[in-house]
Amino acid sequence: QVKFVESGGGLVQPGGSLTLSCAVSGITFRVYDMSWYRQAPGKERELVATITTTGDSTNYADSVKGRFTISRDNTGNMMYLQMNNLKPEDTAVYYCRAYRSVFSNYWGQGTQVTVSS
């Protein structure tokens, strides 16, 4: 059974920081590229950051470059998103995703991040 447990979301003031975590079980974590997506109210889900299987390559949406850092721990089957200098426009539900192929990809249940004073 594939299971994702996302945590670390919450309410933070503009300029603050949060670290999201995604614990994965039920798949061979190390063979999956991992990503964080987000979806704000009334908007489509968008890709925030991606990390390859070994962690040697990452990509970010232009809107978060220089502020967010994606990382993974293949020993512990964990993925992280360190978010600094948060802005109100970062408010969204954040989802983790594991991708290997169109036939083998999985989503987490999401964690809410709210940036507001």
Order of alpha helices (4+ residues) and beta strands (2+ residues): beta-beta-beta-beta-beta-beta-beta-beta-beta-beta-beta
